[in-house]
């Protein structure tokens, strides 16, 4: 099975000015074609450092995919860096320059002289035409490796990945089979509690089972390697069934399911609509419910200050009455140095409840924990 790693290039990534979304897309594309990804790295816009990183990548992986650094300016050094890594010069390709000119002409523009840099690629490389952008991509082959350099613009990278890179990799490395992941979404239990129940399943080799913890939720990932999707599903099915039996109601969905979608769909089965009153969460609960776009959510109100439990209950009763809602959830977080205190009010058609809880985890995760806890509570509510 072929092995790969991804190297994202750009000082703006190292400075946190932009978020890397390309790696996720590339990783999933490779995974779907049974390519193992062992490493992921980022390096700034420096040809020597990029070349050094590439040499190290070549020692441990067959496939190296880079993104970024293919623009027309001096601080776009990927072409020179790849050439340096494999010990060749860059060379001008007239056909690539024509492609750049044609691309500009479609928009009624003329390329500047520095755009000509984009027609240079490492000597002997395989050029990849970019019909959705101005930066041609390229592949440098060695006896063991393929270095594939793609633009950093996500739309361009995605197009070239599917239309050029994957077909090339299938041919060069005779890719067969696939890797499929199934994710079970859980809420209401911590990572350690889940691990204690499924530790033996986490020792499986194919499929594998792993955990990914978030504040107030945990993902359980099942990953299978197989010849095709049907075979992968056959491997995943019994493990998923066992996980569902052990974890029970902690599992609220799978794959793309979100806690807010599941909670609101549950209210629809009860015939209830919902409003929320929140404080100390920055409007995050209201925003997530609104983004779900479900008709059972009638809106939210954000309170200032740090309301106590009685104040929160009064505000919740008033807002529920104003919106003529069946259910109102009131939630207020009070931030402290060592823990976060949470007041919670539930006003439902069946009964009213008010309680307080504490969160002692990382303060930066407190809001996410509170929102997920609240949504999990909603999806567990029982009707008559």
C-alpha positions as CSV (number, residue, x, y, z in Angstrom):
1,X,0.0,0.0,0.0
2,X,1.3,3.4,-1.0
3,X,2.3,5.9,1.7
4,X,1.9,9.7,1.5
5,X,2.4,12.9,3.3
6,X,1.2,16.4,2.8
7,X,3.4,19.5,3.0
8,X,1.5,22.8,3.1
9,X,3.6,25.8,2.1
10,X,3.1,29.4,3.2
11,X,4.4,31.7,5.9
12,X,0.8,32.9,6.3
13,X,-0.1,29.4,7.6
14,X,2.7,29.5,10.2
15,X,1.6,33.0,11.4
16,X,-2.0,31.8,11.8
17,X,-3.3,34.3,9.2
18,X,-5.2,31.7,7.3
19,X,-6.5,28.2,8.2
20,X,-5.3,25.2,6.3
21,X,-8.3,23.4,4.8
22,X,-6.4,21.8,1.9
23,X,-4.8,19.1,4.0
24,X,-8.2,17.8,5.1
25,X,-9.4,17.6,1.5
26,X,-6.3,15.9,0.2
27,X,-6.2,13.5,3.1
28,X,-9.7,12.4,2.5
29,X,-9.2,12.0,-1.2
30,X,-6.1,9.8,-0.6
31,X,-7.9,7.8,2.1
32,X,-10.7,7.0,-0.2
33,X,-8.2,5.4,-2.6
34,X,-6.4,3.3,0.1
35,X,-3.3,5.5,0.5
36,X,-1.9,5.6,4.0
37,X,-1.0,9.1,5.2
38,X,1.6,9.1,8.0
39,X,2.8,12.7,8.2
40,X,1.5,16.2,7.7
41,X,3.7,19.3,7.8
42,X,3.8,23.1,7.2
43,X,6.8,25.2,6.1
44,X,7.2,28.9,5.4
45,X,8.1,30.6,2.1
46,X,11.8,29.7,2.1
47,X,13.2,27.6,-0.7
48,X,16.0,26.1,1.4
49,X,13.7,25.0,4.2
50,X,11.1,23.7,1.8
51,X,13.8,21.7,0.0
52,X,15.1,20.3,3.3
53,X,11.6,19.3,4.3
54,X,11.0,17.6,0.9
55,X,14.2,15.6,1.2
56,X,13.1,14.3,4.6
57,X,9.6,13.5,3.2
58,X,11.2,11.5,0.4
59,X,13.0,9.2,2.8
60,X,9.8,8.0,4.4
61,X,7.0,8.4,1.9
62,X,6.4,7.5,-1.7
63,X,3.9,10.3,-2.4
64,X,4.5,13.9,-1.3
65,X,1.8,16.4,-2.1
66,X,2.6,20.1,-1.6
67,X,0.1,23.0,-1.8
68,X,0.9,26.7,-2.1
69,X,3.8,28.7,-3.3
70,X,3.0,28.5,-7.1
71,X,2.1,32.1,-7.6
72,X,3.9,34.7,-9.7
73,X,5.7,36.6,-7.0
74,X,9.2,36.3,-5.5
75,X,7.8,34.8,-2.3
76,X,6.3,31.9,-4.2
77,X,9.3,29.5,-4.0
78,X,7.8,26.0,-4.5
79,X,9.1,25.5,-8.0
80,X,12.6,26.4,-7.1
81,X,12.4,24.4,-3.8
82,X,11.3,21.2,-5.5
83,X,14.0,21.5,-8.1
84,X,16.6,22.1,-5.4
85,X,15.3,19.0,-3.4
86,X,15.9,16.7,-6.4
87,X,19.0,18.4,-7.7
88,X,17.8,19.9,-11.0
89,X,17.3,23.4,-12.4
90,X,14.0,24.9,-13.3
91,X,13.1,25.2,-17.0
92,X,10.8,27.4,-19.0
93,X,7.9,25.7,-20.8
94,X,6.5,27.8,-23.6
95,X,3.3,25.7,-23.6
96,X,2.7,26.6,-19.9
97,X,3.2,30.3,-20.7
98,X,0.7,30.0,-23.4
99,X,-1.8,28.4,-21.0
100,X,-1.3,31.3,-18.6
101,X,-1.8,33.9,-21.4
102,X,-4.9,32.1,-22.6
103,X,-6.3,32.0,-19.1
104,X,-5.9,35.8,-18.7
105,X,-7.3,36.4,-22.2
106,X,-10.6,34.7,-21.2
107,X,-11.1,37.5,-18.7
108,X,-10.0,40.2,-21.0
109,X,-6.7,40.7,-19.2
110,X,-3.0,40.6,-20.1
111,X,-0.5,38.9,-17.8
112,X,2.4,40.9,-16.4
113,X,6.0,39.8,-16.8
114,X,6.2,38.2,-13.4
115,X,3.4,35.8,-14.4
116,X,6.0,34.3,-16.6
117,X,7.5,32.7,-13.5
118,X,4.5,30.4,-13.4
119,X,5.7,28.8,-16.7
120,X,8.9,27.6,-15.0
121,X,8.9,24.1,-13.5
122,X,11.6,21.7,-12.4
123,X,13.5,20.2,-15.3
124,X,12.0,16.9,-16.5
125,X,8.8,17.3,-14.4
126,X,5.3,16.4,-15.7
127,X,3.3,19.6,-16.1
128,X,-0.3,19.7,-15.1
129,X,-2.5,22.2,-16.9
130,X,-4.7,24.3,-14.6
131,X,-8.0,25.1,-16.3
132,X,-9.5,26.8,-13.3
133,X,-6.5,29.1,-12.3
134,X,-3.4,30.7,-13.6
135,X,-0.8,28.5,-11.8
136,X,0.2,25.3,-13.5
137,X,0.9,22.4,-11.2
138,X,3.6,19.7,-11.8
139,X,4.8,16.3,-10.8
140,X,8.5,15.4,-10.2
141,X,9.2,11.7,-10.4
142,X,12.1,9.8,-8.9
143,X,12.6,6.0,-8.8
144,X,10.7,5.8,-5.5
145,X,8.8,9.0,-5.2
146,X,6.3,11.4,-6.7
147,X,6.4,15.0,-5.6
148,X,3.1,16.6,-6.6
149,X,2.9,20.4,-6.3
150,X,-0.6,21.9,-6.4
151,X,-1.8,25.5,-6.0
152,X,-2.9,26.7,-2.6
153,X,-6.2,28.1,-3.8
154,X,-8.7,25.5,-2.6
155,X,-10.9,25.5,-5.6
156,X,-7.9,24.9,-7.9
157,X,-6.3,22.3,-5.7
158,X,-9.6,20.3,-5.4
159,X,-10.2,20.3,-9.2
160,X,-6.6,19.2,-10.0
161,X,-6.7,16.6,-7.2
162,X,-9.7,14.9,-8.7
163,X,-9.0,15.3,-12.4
164,X,-5.3,14.9,-12.5
165,X,-3.6,13.7,-9.3
166,X,-5.9,10.8,-8.4
167,X,-5.8,9.3,-12.0
168,X,-2.0,9.7,-12.0
169,X,-1.6,8.0,-8.6
170,X,-3.9,5.1,-9.6
171,X,-1.6,4.5,-12.6
172,X,1.8,5.1,-11.1
173,X,1.2,3.2,-7.8
174,X,-1.4,0.8,-9.0
175,X,-3.8,1.9,-6.3
176,X,-6.4,-0.7,-5.4
177,X,-9.1,-0.8,-2.7
178,X,-10.1,2.0,-0.4
179,X,-10.2,3.2,3.2
180,X,-13.6,4.0,4.6
181,X,-14.3,5.8,7.8
182,X,-17.6,5.7,9.8
183,X,-17.9,8.1,12.6
184,X,-20.4,7.6,15.5
185,X,-21.2,10.9,17.2
186,X,-21.7,10.8,21.0
187,X,-22.7,13.2,23.7
188,X,-23.3,12.9,27.5
189,X,-20.2,10.9,28.3
190,X,-16.5,11.8,28.5
191,X,-13.6,10.2,26.6
192,X,-12.4,8.1,29.5
193,X,-15.9,6.7,30.2
194,X,-16.3,5.6,26.6
195,X,-12.7,4.3,26.4
196,X,-13.4,2.1,29.5
197,X,-16.4,0.5,27.7
198,X,-14.8,-0.1,24.3
199,X,-11.0,-0.5,25.0
200,X,-10.9,-4.0,23.6
201,X,-12.4,-2.7,20.3
202,X,-9.7,-0.1,20.1
203,X,-7.1,-2.9,19.7
204,X,-8.6,-4.1,16.4
205,X,-6.4,-3.9,13.3
206,X,-9.0,-3.9,10.5
207,X,-11.2,-2.1,11.0
208,X,-9.6,0.1,13.6
209,X,-11.5,2.1,16.3
210,X,-10.3,5.4,17.7
211,X,-11.7,8.3,19.7
212,X,-11.6,12.0,19.1
213,X,-12.7,14.1,22.1
214,X,-14.4,17.5,22.0
215,X,-15.9,19.6,24.7
216,X,-19.2,18.0,25.6
217,X,-19.0,15.3,22.8
218,X,-16.8,12.4,21.6
219,X,-16.4,11.0,18.1
220,X,-15.9,7.2,17.8
221,X,-14.2,6.5,14.4
222,X,-14.3,3.1,12.7
223,X,-11.8,2.8,9.8
224,X,-11.7,-0.1,7.4
225,X,-9.4,-1.0,4.6
226,X,-11.0,-3.1,1.9
227,X,-11.2,-3.9,-1.9
228,X,-14.3,-1.9,-2.4
229,X,-17.0,0.0,-0.4
230,X,-19.2,-3.1,0.0
231,X,-16.4,-5.0,1.6
232,X,-15.6,-2.1,3.8
233,X,-19.2,-1.9,4.9
234,X,-19.1,-5.6,5.8
235,X,-16.1,-5.0,8.0
236,X,-17.6,-1.9,9.7
237,X,-21.1,-3.2,10.3
238,X,-20.5,-5.7,13.1
239,X,-18.1,-3.3,14.9
240,X,-20.7,-0.5,14.6
241,X,-23.4,-2.8,15.9
242,X,-21.2,-3.7,19.0
243,X,-20.4,0.0,19.6
244,X,-24.1,0.9,19.5
245,X,-25.0,-1.9,21.9
246,X,-22.3,-0.8,24.4
247,X,-22.7,3.0,24.1
248,X,-26.5,3.1,23.8
249,X,-28.1,6.5,24.1
250,X,-24.8,8.3,24.2
251,X,-24.7,7.9,20.4
252,X,-26.8,10.6,18.8
253,X,-25.9,10.2,15.2
254,X,-23.3,9.3,12.6
255,X,-21.0,10.9,10.1
256,X,-22.4,14.4,9.1
257,X,-25.1,14.4,11.8
258,X,-24.9,17.4,14.2
259,X,-26.2,17.6,17.7
260,X,-28.4,20.6,16.9
261,X,-30.0,18.9,13.9
262,X,-30.8,15.8,16.0
263,X,-32.1,17.8,18.9
264,X,-34.5,19.9,16.7
265,X,-35.6,16.8,14.8
266,X,-36.5,15.2,18.2
267,X,-38.6,18.2,19.1
268,X,-40.4,17.9,15.9
269,X,-41.4,14.4,16.8
270,X,-42.7,15.7,20.1
271,X,-44.7,18.5,18.4
272,X,-42.8,21.2,20.3
273,X,-41.0,24.3,19.2
274,X,-38.2,26.0,21.0
275,X,-36.7,29.3,22.2
276,X,-33.6,29.8,24.2
277,X,-32.3,32.5,26.6
278,X,-28.6,32.6,27.1
279,X,-25.9,34.5,28.9
280,X,-22.1,34.2,28.9
281,X,-22.0,32.1,25.8
282,X,-21.5,34.9,23.2
283,X,-24.7,33.9,21.4
284,X,-23.2,30.5,20.4
285,X,-26.3,28.4,21.4
286,X,-28.7,30.6,19.5
287,X,-26.3,30.7,16.4
288,X,-26.0,27.0,16.2
289,X,-29.7,26.4,16.4
290,X,-30.4,29.2,13.9
291,X,-27.8,27.8,11.5
292,X,-29.6,24.4,11.5
293,X,-32.5,26.1,9.7
294,X,-35.2,24.1,11.4
295,X,-38.8,25.5,11.7
296,X,-39.1,24.3,15.3
297,X,-36.6,26.9,16.5
298,X,-38.3,30.2,17.1
299,X,-35.3,32.3,18.2
300,X,-33.1,33.2,21.1
301,X,-32.4,36.1,23.4
302,X,-29.0,37.0,24.8
303,X,-28.9,38.5,28.4
304,X,-26.1,40.8,29.6
305,X,-24.4,40.6,32.9
306,X,-24.3,37.4,35.1
307,X,-27.9,36.6,36.0
308,X,-28.5,34.4,38.9
309,X,-30.8,31.3,38.6
310,X,-34.0,33.2,39.6
311,X,-33.3,36.1,37.2
312,X,-32.6,33.5,34.4
313,X,-35.9,31.7,35.2
314,X,-37.9,34.9,35.1
315,X,-36.3,36.0,31.8
316,X,-37.0,32.6,30.3
317,X,-40.6,32.6,31.3
318,X,-41.1,36.0,29.8
319,X,-39.4,35.2,26.5
320,X,-41.3,31.9,26.2
321,X,-44.6,33.7,26.7
322,X,-43.6,36.5,24.2
323,X,-42.8,34.0,21.5
324,X,-45.6,31.6,22.5
325,X,-43.2,28.7,22.5
326,X,-43.7,25.2,23.9
327,X,-40.2,24.8,25.2
328,X,-37.7,27.3,26.6
329,X,-34.1,26.5,27.6
330,X,-32.4,29.2,29.7
331,X,-28.6,28.9,30.2
332,X,-26.2,31.3,31.9
333,X,-22.5,30.8,32.4
334,X,-20.5,32.5,35.2
335,X,-16.8,32.4,34.5
336,X,-14.3,31.8,37.3
337,X,-10.5,31.3,37.5
338,X,-10.7,27.6,38.4
339,X,-14.2,26.6,37.2
340,X,-17.2,27.8,35.3
341,X,-20.6,27.7,37.0
342,X,-23.7,27.1,34.8
343,X,-27.3,27.9,35.6
344,X,-29.9,26.0,33.6
345,X,-33.6,26.4,33.3
346,X,-36.0,24.1,31.4
347,X,-39.6,25.2,30.8
348,X,-41.5,22.5,29.0
349,X,-45.2,21.7,28.4
350,X,-44.8,18.9,31.0
351,X,-42.8,20.4,33.8
352,X,-40.3,23.1,34.7
353,X,-36.8,22.5,36.1
354,X,-34.0,24.7,37.3
355,X,-30.5,23.5,38.2
356,X,-26.9,24.5,38.4
357,X,-23.8,22.7,37.3
358,X,-20.0,23.3,37.2
359,X,-17.4,22.8,34.5
360,X,-13.7,22.3,35.6
361,X,-12.1,21.7,32.2
362,X,-10.1,24.1,30.1
363,X,-11.7,27.6,30.2
364,X,-11.4,28.0,26.5
365,X,-13.6,25.0,26.0
366,X,-16.3,26.0,28.5
367,X,-18.6,27.6,26.0
368,X,-18.5,24.6,23.6
369,X,-19.1,22.3,26.5
370,X,-22.1,24.3,27.7
371,X,-23.7,24.5,24.2
372,X,-23.2,20.8,23.6
373,X,-24.5,19.8,27.0
374,X,-27.6,21.9,26.4
375,X,-28.3,20.5,23.0
376,X,-27.8,16.9,24.3
377,X,-30.3,17.7,27.0
378,X,-32.8,18.8,24.4
379,X,-32.5,15.7,22.3
380,X,-33.1,13.6,25.4
381,X,-36.3,15.3,26.5
382,X,-39.3,13.0,26.8
383,X,-42.9,13.8,25.9
384,X,-46.0,12.5,27.4
